[in-house]
């Protein structure tokens, strides 16, 4: 199951409205098939693993990070594909909350006499597929807020002044996280001050840049900005309205990269699921732009629990998750 989870993570941000699932098939203690959800959401992980396993799937055990689908879409149900291939046992990490599945995949296996077990690696699967699970349960994407703060909690040396805060390692981390998201959002003020590209510029992953959006109640994109040339869409309305709109578009994972007012609006609305905070040792001083537009950081962090912390060169990354 650990291997299946790792395979599923390969598909983060690439599966459109579908979950990023991993599947491993084992027969007689020998690995015979592996698969993960392919770009665009199809083929599914089970289909890919069965294709590799071929006849070796008969009598084998399949480890799948999510309950196999039970509905007919562009392809048949994965639960039926496992049955038809002769899989004898299925181990899943968690049940699929999609109303079209929600226990139906397990029921297909049970009716066919396939032994199944669920719950192995459930917490890891929940985190890995939080985008899909959040959209199904809450009708909105998972929101991952990323902010880079100076040592004195500033994001710029002065209003409208583009300021480099974090180092090369932290920037590589951010680009990897972008590659794992379907969409990315900033406020119009950030576009005017920084003219960001919001792309993934890691070698080999440049085609995995998330779809860009800009949040603004009134203004429009500067025509010559990078995001205007990328075709970024301006979203109007409240944070709740914006997220509902993106949820209807099938977006599972949304990365929010600021600025300060946008970050504060998401935090105060209680709509940040993960907060990735990069802290620099640089001090910008009293003329700097406050990172959360006046919202004290310790207050903003109260609804979160600490997940992990690591050094990125000279910067410190701390990842927080909203309390369930």
Buried (B, 14 or more C-beta within 10 A) or exposed (E): BEBBBBBBBEBBBBBBBBBBBBBBBBBEEEBBBBBBBBEEBBBBBBBBBBBBBEEBBEEBBBBBBBBBBBBEEEEEBBBBBBBEBBBBBBBBBBBBBBEBBBBBBBBBBBEBEBEBEBEBBBEBBEEBBBBBBBBBEBEBBBBBBBBBBBEBBBBBBEEEEEBEBBBEBBBBBBBBBBBBBBBBBBBBBBBBBBBBBBBBEBEEBEEBBBBBBBBBEEEEBEEEBBBBEBEBEBBEEEBEEBBBBBBEBBBBBBBBBBBBBBBBBBBBEEBBBBBBBBBBEBEBEEEBBBBBBEBEBEEBBEBBEEEEEEEBBEBBBBBBBBEE
